């Protein structure tokens, strides 16, 4: 059974284009099963800023993600882009390996 394509990105709220994927609110490595649709660039940004443990412990909701300054700034910037816009996402220097 094929599920219908969602209409908007859970992070930025823009319509989804051709290239989108899902983000596990709680990382799969920690047993997360709930997913939300996102543009590839939005998903990449989340994983460039946070470690899996940070996502588990503090940033496991859209509201929590949007409360982080780097994500809020990114969303403000990307909202002006076309739904199919994609660019490489640089790693955040604050993220620990």
PEMO-V304038 format. One record per helix or strand of 3 or more residues. SS is the DSSP state (~ for helix, > for strand). FROM is the first residue (numbers start at 1). TO is the last residue. Records with the same first field share a line. If there is no record, write none. Layout:
SS: FROM-TO + FROM-TO
This chain:
>: 20-24 + 35-39
~: 28-30 + 40-49 + 52-57 + 62-67 + 69-78
